């Protein structure tokens, strides 16, 4: 099957799917039936109220430590060949990482509640 035939088949299947959904839609749905929540019930709270932002800072801290390890393993191999240049690069990287850790400390990420 060549490329043009594949594209034609994909377009035809897509058009058929859209047409089928359009023909089988609910035309006379009432207002409560059109609400996409618990089969037509009105929500008591907003959806975003259930998610807490406190996990965001912990995730950023985890990513900072993960990136540190991903950068330090190859650096240990290159350090033997490069010497002082590699040491300065790692120093800059650790300084930037330390700023992130100090910020997390000030935000209270290390306090477990």
C-alpha positions in Angstrom: 0.0 0.0 0.0 1.5 3.3 -1.0 1.4 6.5 0.9 -1.4 8.2 -1.1 -3.7 5.1 -0.5 -2.9 5.2 3.2 -3.8 8.9 3.5 -7.0 8.3 1.6 -8.0 5.4 3.8 -7.2 7.4 7.0 -9.2 10.4 5.8 -12.2 8.1 4.9 -12.2 6.3 8.2 -11.9 9.7 10.0 -14.8 11.1 8.1 -16.9 8.0 8.7 -16.2 8.3 12.4 -17.1 12.0 12.6 -20.3 11.4 10.5 -21.3 8.5 12.8 -20.9 10.5 15.9 -22.8 13.4 14.4 -25.7 11.2 13.4 -26.0 9.4 16.8 -25.7 12.4 19.0 -28.5 13.3 21.5 -30.5 16.0 19.8 -33.2 16.6 22.5 -31.0 16.5 25.6 -32.3 18.5 28.5 -30.0 21.0 30.3 -29.1 18.6 33.2 -28.3 15.9 30.8 -25.9 18.1 29.0 -23.8 18.7 32.1 -20.7 16.4 32.0 -20.7 15.6 35.7 -22.1 12.6 37.5 -24.8 11.9 34.9 -26.4 15.3 35.1 -26.0 16.4 38.7 -24.7 19.8 39.6 -21.2 19.8 41.2 -20.9 20.9 44.8 -17.3 22.1 44.5 -15.1 23.2 41.6 -12.9 20.4 40.2 -9.6 22.2 41.0 -10.4 22.4 44.7 -9.7 18.7 45.2 -6.1 19.0 44.1 -3.5 20.5 46.4 -0.6 22.6 45.2 1.7 21.4 48.0 2.8 18.4 45.8 4.2 20.8 43.2 7.1 22.0 45.3 8.0 18.5 46.3 8.0 17.4 42.7 10.4 20.2 41.8 12.7 19.2 44.5 12.7 15.6 43.4 13.5 16.7 39.8 16.4 18.8 41.0 18.0 15.9 42.8 17.3 13.6 39.9 18.9 15.9 37.5 21.9 16.2 39.8 22.5 12.4 39.7 21.9 12.2 35.9 24.6 14.9 35.4 27.1 13.6 38.0 27.5 10.1 36.7 28.7 11.0 33.3 30.7 13.9 34.8 32.7 11.5 36.9 33.9 9.8 33.8 34.7 13.0 31.9 36.4 14.6 35.0 39.4 12.3 34.6 40.0 13.6 31.0 39.0 17.3 31.4 40.3 18.1 34.9 39.7 21.7 36.1 37.3 22.7 33.4 34.9 19.9 34.4 35.3 20.8 38.0 34.2 24.4 37.3 31.2 23.2 35.3 30.2 21.0 38.2 30.7 23.8 40.6 28.3 26.1 38.6 25.8 23.3 38.3 25.8 22.6 42.0 25.6 26.3 42.8 22.4 26.6 40.7 21.0 23.4 42.3 21.8 24.9 45.7 19.8 27.9 44.9 16.8 25.7 44.2 17.3 23.8 47.4 17.5 27.0 49.5 14.3 28.2 47.8 12.6 24.9 48.6 13.8 25.2 52.2 12.4 28.7 52.5 9.1 27.5 51.1 8.9 24.8 53.7 9.1 21.7 51.5 11.2 19.9 54.1 8.5 20.3 56.8 6.3 17.2 56.8 2.8 17.8 57.9 
